[in-house]
Amino acid sequence: MPRLGDLAADTAHSGRVGVVVTLPGEDSATTYHLRLPDGGPTWSAPADGSTLLPVPAQITHTTLLPSGGAVYDPRTHQGSVPVVFHFTDGSTSEGALVLTSMELERLYAQIGRLLVSHEKATGDLE
């Protein structure tokens, strides 16, 4: 059941996403009231919440897991790097970045360019 302030997709309104601004039973409301996240008029959804689906928090960024190590699997020709996903609601979740051998080569080249840029910016370039 949605709580006040939650984002919910309303299947009765083509999946339109709204913020729950009033709960059933609150302020004598008999239905959920939702409003677009950027404002606008409210609309109603049934009190049983049957048309409302939760909207998961979005990933804002991913960082390396502090205590993890990269692993290469020669059978699959893939590398795996443990990572932490950071979400808009402040929560985190651990996962893995799995890369094919071609993706590993691309990442190696990109990291090399980043390191050169860092060295130039910090004056560590010889």
matplotlib code that plots the C-alpha trace (Angstrom):
import matplotlib.pyplot as plt

x = [0.0, 1.4, 2.4, 2.2, 4.9, 5.5, 5.7, 3.1, 2.3, -1.5, -2.5, -6.0, -4.3, -2.0, 0.7, 1.0, 3.4, 2.3, 3.2, 0.7, -0.6, -3.6, -4.3, -7.8, -9.3, -7.1, -8.9, -12.1, -10.7, -12.2, -9.5, -5.8, -5.0, -2.0, -0.3, 2.4, 5.9, 6.3, 2.8, -0.5, -4.0, -4.6, -6.4, -8.0, -7.2, -9.3, -8.9, -7.7, -4.7, -5.5, -4.5, -1.3, 2.1, 5.3, 7.9, 11.4, 14.1, 16.4, 20.2, 22.1, 25.6, 27.8, 31.0, 33.5, 32.9, 35.6, 36.6, 36.0, 38.4, 38.0, 37.9, 38.5, 36.7, 38.7, 35.9, 33.5, 36.1, 34.5, 35.7, 33.6, 34.1, 32.1, 30.2, 27.7, 24.6, 23.5, 19.7, 17.8, 16.3, 19.7, 19.7, 22.5, 22.7, 25.8, 26.2, 28.7, 29.8, 30.3, 32.4, 33.2, 36.8, 36.1, 34.4, 37.5, 39.7, 37.5, 37.4, 41.2, 41.6, 39.1, 40.7, 44.1, 42.7, 41.2, 44.5, 46.3, 43.7, 44.1, 47.9, 47.6, 45.1, 47.2, 50.6, 51.8, 52.7, 56.4]
y = [0.0, 3.4, 5.8, 9.6, 11.0, 7.7, 7.7, 5.4, 4.5, 4.6, 1.8, 3.4, 6.5, 4.9, 4.3, 8.1, 8.5, 10.7, 11.5, 10.3, 13.5, 12.2, 8.7, 7.2, 8.1, 11.2, 14.6, 12.6, 11.3, 8.0, 7.5, 8.1, 11.5, 11.8, 14.8, 14.9, 15.2, 18.7, 19.9, 20.2, 19.0, 16.0, 12.8, 10.0, 6.3, 3.6, 3.3, -0.4, 0.8, -1.8, 0.5, 1.8, 0.2, 1.2, 3.2, 2.0, 4.4, 5.2, 4.6, 7.8, 6.3, 3.2, 3.0, 0.2, -2.0, -1.0, -4.5, -6.4, -7.6, -8.1, -11.6, -13.0, -16.2, -17.8, -20.3, -17.4, -14.9, -12.4, -10.2, -9.2, -6.2, -5.9, -2.5, -0.6, 0.9, 4.2, 5.1, 8.4, 7.4, 7.1, 3.3, 1.2, -2.3, -4.5, -6.0, -6.8, -5.2, -8.1, -7.4, -9.4, -9.5, -6.8, -4.6, -5.1, -3.8, -0.8, 0.0, -0.4, 2.2, 4.6, 4.2, 5.0, 8.2, 9.2, 8.6, 10.8, 13.6, 13.2, 13.5, 16.6, 18.2, 17.5, 18.1, 14.6, 14.1, 13.8]
z = [0.0, -1.0, 1.8, 1.8, -0.4, -2.3, -6.1, -7.7, -11.3, -11.8, -14.2, -14.6, -16.0, -18.6, -16.0, -15.2, -12.2, -9.3, -5.8, -3.2, -1.5, 0.4, 1.8, 2.1, 5.5, 5.8, 5.7, 5.1, 1.7, 0.5, -2.2, -2.8, -4.2, -6.5, -8.2, -10.9, -9.3, -10.8, -9.7, -11.3, -10.5, -8.4, -9.4, -7.5, -7.3, -5.5, -1.8, -2.1, -4.2, -6.8, -9.7, -8.1, -8.6, -6.7, -8.7, -7.7, -6.8, -9.7, -9.6, -9.4, -9.7, -9.1, -7.1, -6.6, -3.6, -1.1, 0.0, -3.3, -5.9, -9.6, -10.9, -14.4, -15.5, -18.3, -19.2, -20.1, -21.1, -18.7, -15.9, -12.9, -10.6, -7.4, -7.3, -5.1, -6.7, -5.1, -5.4, -5.3, -2.0, -0.4, -0.3, -1.8, -3.2, -4.0, -7.4, -10.1, -13.3, -15.7, -18.7, -21.9, -23.0, -25.6, -22.9, -20.7, -23.5, -24.0, -20.2, -20.0, -22.8, -21.1, -17.7, -19.3, -20.8, -17.4, -15.7, -18.2, -17.7, -13.9, -14.1, -16.3, -13.9, -10.8, -12.4, -11.8, -15.4, -16.1]

ax = plt.figure().add_subplot(projection="3d")
ax.plot(x, y, z, "-o")
ax.set_aspect("equal")
plt.show()
